[in-house]
Amino acid sequence: MWKWNDTIQKMIDALELMKYAHTMHDKEDNKTIEQGLELFHRYFQYLWD
């Protein structure tokens, strides 16, 4: 369960950063966004199970 919670949090972090798209993101932010969106893409269908 801990791994799933960590995965969900990474998705949330990415989406929260994207909410502020008008700001400049550094490399770390871009990495967080990229990783979170990849996880969102991979697990999208499981978010409602």
Stockholm file with secondary structure:
# STOCKHOLM 1.0

chainA/1-49         MWKWNDTIQKMIDALELMKYAHTMHDKEDNKTIEQGLELFHRYFQYLWD
#=GR chainA/1-49 SS CHHHHHHHHHHHHHHHHHHTTTSCCCHHHHHHHHHHHHHHHHHGGGTTC
#=GC SS_cons        CHHHHHHHHHHHHHHHHHHTTTSCCCHHHHHHHHHHHHHHHHHGGGTTC
//
